[in-house]
């Protein structure tokens, strides 16, 4: 059981590039030890120069985006390799929600398994959110509400996003994959009892018991 996720409120950073891949999200150099600080390595190739100094122009190195909780990105976010550490890096930095028109399939599944909300926004909402964030650059604070599938700006303007119920509901309940499976324990047990009665040769241990 993990902490239930219903909403996140905080600064939204924008990175409006398509095809941001997992090597950009967490470069392989940050994966060489089990104790690496993935949050510090988030977008490490863009955040730091060759000497490890912060690049002042990169969005996450500038206030107020150093404390970003939400990331607005373009299509096919998380493409490339299947490295789950890309999700962990976002979470360890403090980002709890990524909004984009589309995500790479493996990243999308990894996100929900680890408790990161990946919300789908249509191109019109993406453009409107980007424009809104630009108008409130000094304080780009938004609230993402998962049950209602809405993103609300400080001025009250609301935008919609999409998440399949099968992925959203476990996040809202605070269920991981094991918790979700155990919610069907009675049906699973009933199935095995029925299957054992009909095809006992498949369940020799149960027959002996």
N, C-alpha and C positions, 0 to 999 in steps of 0.2 A: 504494500500500500504506500502510495506517495501523496504528497500534498495535493488536494483537489485544486484544479485550475478553473476559475470562472472568469477572471478578468485580469488585465495588467494595465497599469497606467504609468506613463512616464514619457521621457523624451524619445522622439522618433527620428532616427538618422536615415537619410536617403542615399542609396547607392544605385543609381538608375542606369546600370549596365546590364545587358543581357548576357546569359551564359557564364555567370560567375561560378567557377568550378571549385571543387573541394580542395584542390591544391592551393588556390588563392585564399580560401577560407582558413585553412590551417596547413601551411607549407610543411613538406616532409621533414625538414630540418627540426621541426618541433616535435617530431614523433619518435625520436631516437631513444628516449628513456620513458619508463613507466611513470616517472614523477614530474614530467614536464608540465609547466603552467600553460595549459591550452588557452586560457583566457588572455594571457599576455601574448601568446602566439597568434591570436586571431588576426587574420589579414596581415601576418607578419611581414610578408614581402612588400606590402604597400605602406605599412605603418612605420617601418624602420629602414634606414639606409644601410649601406654595407658595413658601417662601423657600429650598428646597433642603436643609432640615435633616431629619435622620432622625427618623422617628416611632418613639419607643421601644417602642410597643406592637406593632409589626409583627414577625412571627416571625423574619424574616431579619436583623433589627437586634438580636436578643437572643442572648447566648451560651447554649448552644453552637452555635446554629443559623447563626451567621455563617459557619461553615465547613461547612455542610450539603453532603453529597455525594449524598444521596437525597431525593426529594420524594414525599410521599404526598398524593394529591389525590383528588377525587371525580370523578363521571362527566363525560364529554364534555370532557375537558381539551384545550385548544388549539383550541377552536372560533373562529369569526370569520373573519378574513382568512387568506390563504395565506402570510403573511410568514415566510420561512425564518429571519429574524433572531430569531424567538421561540425557536427551538432554539439558535441561536448564543449568545443571552443566557444561557440556562441553563448551557450548557457553559462559557462564559467566567467565569461566577460560580463554577463548580466542581462543579455538579450533573451527574452522569454517568447517573443513572437516575431516571425518573419512574414511579411506580406508581399506577394508577388503574383503575376498573372499565371505562372506555371512553375512547377518544380520538377527536378529530375526524380524519377520514380524511387530509387533506392534512398536518396536523401529524404524524400517525403515520408517514407515508412520509418526511417531511422529517427526522424524528428519526433513523431508521435510516440514512438517506443521510449524515448528519453524524456518526454514531457515538454518538448518545444512545440508551440503552436505554429503551424504553417498554414496561413490563411490565403485563399485564392481570391484575388481581386480582378475584376475585368479591366480592360484597357482604359475605359472612361474613368473608373474609380481611381486607377493608378495615376492618371494625369491630374485628376482633381486633388488627390492627396498630395502629390508632388507640388502643385501650385499652392495649396494651403500651407504646406510646410515652409515653402519659400516666403510666404507672407508673414509667418510667425517664426522666423529664423532665430529670434532672440529667445523665444520660449516655445519650441515646437512640442508641446505636451499633448498626448492623445490617450484616450482610454479605449482599449479593445475588450469588448464584452463577448465572450464565447457563446453563452446560451442564446443571446439575441443576434449573434453574428453581425455586430455593428462596431464601427470605429468612430469615436466621437472626438471632435476637436474642442478646445477650450471655449470657442464661441458657440458651441452647441450644434454645429453642423455635423451630420451623421453620414457615414458611408457604409455600404454593405460589403461583406466578404462571405466566402463559401467554405464550408468544411463538411465532409460527409458525416452523418450522424454516428456511423460505426467507429469513427476516429475521434469525434468530439465527445461523445458520451463517456468513454473511459477517462478522458482527461478531466472532465467535470466531476466525475465520481472520485478521481484519484486512483484509478485502477491501473496496474501494469498488466502485462500480458498474462501473467499467472493468475492475478486476481480476476481478470475477465474470464479465463477458462474455468476457474473454480465457481463462478456464478452459475455454471451449467453442470455442476457436479451431480445433481440428482438425475438430469437427463442422461449424462454419460453412464452413470451406474445402471440406470434402467435399460439402456441400450446393451450393455455388456451382459446383463442378466438375460435379456431376450435372445441375444445372439448366442450366448452359451447354451441356452435351452434348445435352440434350433440347430446349432452347428457345434455340438459338444467336442467334436474332434479338433476344433480350433483352439479349445481351452482345456487341455488335459489337466493342468494344475487345479483349475476350478472344479473339474469333474472328480478328481481324487479327494478334494476337500469336502 
